[in-house]
Amino acid sequence: MVSDQKLFHYSLRALYLIGPPTYISLRFLQAPYGKHHRPGWGPTMSPPLAWFLMESPTLWLTLLLFPFGLHSSNPKSLILISPFLLHYFHRTCIYPLRLQRNSVRRGTVSGFPISVAVMGFGFNLLNAYLQARWVSQYKDYDSDRWFWWRFVGGLVLFCGGMAVNIWSDRVLVGLKKEGGGYKVPRGGWFELVSCPNYFGEIVEWLGWAVMTWSWVGLGFFLYTCANLVPRARANHRWYLEKFGEDYPKGRKAVVPFLY
Ligand SMILES: NC(=O)c1ccc[n+]([C@@H]2O[C@H](COP(=O)([O-])OP(=O)(O)OC[C@H]3O[C@@H](n4cnc5c(N)ncnc54)[C@H](OP(=O)(O)O)[C@@H]3O)[C@@H](O)[C@H]2O)c1
């Protein structure tokens, strides 16, 4: 039988190993949902249900594993896991409800491939296991004299990123609700980048890496970049092709002023 320590180390290695192939493959081939939806990826399901199911391990697996950790009743570990759970409560429960309200009104939603949802589910199992076990079991709180400094600094980044992420998703879902197909999003962070929702998400997990000060936190941040930076690039190109001269020239893809 594999011990939990070994499982943890193998899982951590897997998190780092899947990043580079994910980045390289997404440079050439976009995950076939949303703007990049195309046939040939098997059966589909409703997007709100797909988001709910594939993101759900981050809640149920984290809550299932956490009590078994050595530090499960340490206030520091409970405080540390809270932003992670908050983000995923929003992503798993609130975001799909918002999508659902929108799709019920307009009936305009294209399906989400089950194959993509299964991959997302698999990744979230791996990631929830790593983050939950690190925070509840493997982090050494006693010798971390900088815990509160890192926590507060990381939390500021995390909350800022989450605010940008939620605001941008709301604007996009609002545009979708208006009907009539995709539109050029305008205002706020959209004047700087085509995908502020991805930028916010990346900043959130940078904050998480600082808060946890760990290989698991850094690995998740790097994986998020590997996943979202090529998709942002593809979305940016898609906007330029679709809207041509009507698309604002100064916008970057995902990092304001840089990329
Ligand atoms: N941590 C990670 O690795 C990771 C990975 C993936 C996603 N996420 C997060 O999950 C959330 C959703 O991701 P996503 O890839 O689905 O984002 P997205 O492609 O920007 O779509 C978000 C929603 O807005 C709609 N939409 C997008 N652009 C629009 C436009 N120009 N006009 C009208 N409607 C528009 C989409 O409709 P359609 O579906 O019809 O396009 C969808 O309902 C984001 O917050 C993202 O950061 C995180």
The ligand as a Tripos MOL2 file, in Angstrom:
@<TRIPOS>MOLECULE
LIG
   48    52     1     0     0
SMALL
NO_CHARGES

@<TRIPOS>ATOM
      1 N1         -7.7880   27.9810  -12.7150 N.am      1 LIG1
      2 C1         -7.8780   27.5890  -13.9800 C.2       1 LIG1
      3 O1         -6.9660   26.9470  -14.5010 O.2       1 LIG1
      4 C2         -9.1100   27.9390  -14.7940 C.ar      1 LIG1
      5 C3         -9.3340   27.2930  -16.0110 C.ar      1 LIG1
      6 C4        -10.4330   27.6460  -16.7910 C.ar      1 LIG1
      7 C5        -11.3010   28.6360  -16.3380 C.ar      1 LIG1
      8 N2        -11.0780   29.2270  -15.1370 N.ar      1 LIG1
      9 C6        -11.9830   30.3140  -14.6760 C.3       1 LIG1
     10 O2        -13.3270   29.9840  -14.9660 O.3       1 LIG1
     11 C7        -14.0710   31.1320  -15.3860 C.3       1 LIG1
     12 C8        -14.7510   30.8700  -16.7290 C.3       1 LIG1
     13 O3        -13.7580   30.5580  -17.6940 O.3       1 LIG1
     14 P1        -14.1020   30.5620  -19.2640 P.3       1 LIG1
     15 O4        -12.8880   30.0500  -19.9410 O.co2     1 LIG1
     16 O5        -15.4300   29.9110  -19.4990 O.co2     1 LIG1
     17 O6        -14.2550   32.1640  -19.5040 O.3       1 LIG1
     18 P2        -14.8220   32.9370  -20.8020 P.3       1 LIG1
     19 O7        -14.4970   32.1740  -22.0400 O.co2     1 LIG1
     20 O8        -14.3340   34.3350  -20.7020 O.co2     1 LIG1
     21 O9        -16.4170   32.8910  -20.6420 O.3       1 LIG1
     22 C9        -17.0850   33.3550  -19.4880 C.3       1 LIG1
     23 C10       -18.5730   33.5080  -19.8110 C.3       1 LIG1
     24 O10       -18.8010   34.7210  -20.5510 O.3       1 LIG1
     25 C11       -19.3270   34.4530  -21.8590 C.3       1 LIG1
     26 N3        -18.5780   35.3220  -22.7780 N.ar      1 LIG1
     27 C12       -17.2290   35.3700  -22.9060 C.ar      1 LIG1
     28 N4        -16.8680   36.3460  -23.7610 N.ar      1 LIG1
     29 C13       -18.0180   36.9130  -24.2030 C.ar      1 LIG1
     30 C14       -18.3090   37.9880  -25.1110 C.ar      1 LIG1
     31 N5        -17.3230   38.6450  -25.7380 N.pl3     1 LIG1
     32 N6        -19.6070   38.3180  -25.3490 N.ar      1 LIG1
     33 C15       -20.5950   37.6520  -24.7020 C.ar      1 LIG1
     34 N7        -20.3840   36.6390  -23.8290 N.ar      1 LIG1
     35 C16       -19.1080   36.2630  -23.5680 C.ar      1 LIG1
     36 C17       -19.0600   32.9750  -22.1090 C.3       1 LIG1
     37 O11       -20.0060   32.4150  -23.0090 O.3       1 LIG1
     38 P3        -19.6220   31.1200  -23.9060 P.3       1 LIG1
     39 O12       -19.3920   29.9950  -22.9250 O.co2     1 LIG1
     40 O13       -20.7870   30.9210  -24.7940 O.co2     1 LIG1
     41 O14       -18.3430   31.4890  -24.6440 O.co2     1 LIG1
     42 C18       -19.1670   32.4080  -20.6900 C.3       1 LIG1
     43 O15       -20.5080   32.2270  -20.3490 O.3       1 LIG1
     44 C19       -13.0600   32.2860  -15.4440 C.3       1 LIG1
     45 O16       -13.1880   33.0530  -14.2670 O.3       1 LIG1
     46 C20       -11.7170   31.6100  -15.4480 C.3       1 LIG1
     47 O17       -10.7210   32.3920  -14.8340 O.3       1 LIG1
     48 C21       -10.0160   28.9000  -14.3550 C.ar      1 LIG1
@<TRIPOS>BOND
     1     1     2 1
     2     2     3 2
     3     2     4 1
     4     4     5 ar
     5     4    48 ar
     6     5     6 ar
     7     6     7 ar
     8     7     8 ar
     9     8     9 1
    10     8    48 ar
    11     9    10 1
    12     9    46 1
    13    10    11 1
    14    11    12 1
    15    11    44 1
    16    12    13 1
    17    13    14 1
    18    14    15 2
    19    14    16 1
    20    14    17 1
    21    17    18 1
    22    18    19 2
    23    18    20 1
    24    18    21 1
    25    21    22 1
    26    22    23 1
    27    23    24 1
    28    23    42 1
    29    24    25 1
    30    25    26 1
    31    25    36 1
    32    26    27 ar
    33    26    35 ar
    34    27    28 ar
    35    28    29 ar
    36    29    30 ar
    37    29    35 ar
    38    30    31 1
    39    30    32 ar
    40    32    33 ar
    41    33    34 ar
    42    34    35 ar
    43    36    37 1
    44    36    42 1
    45    37    38 1
    46    38    39 2
    47    38    40 1
    48    38    41 1
    49    42    43 1
    50    44    45 1
    51    44    46 1
    52    46    47 1
@<TRIPOS>SUBSTRUCTURE
     1 LIG1         1 GROUP 0 **** ****
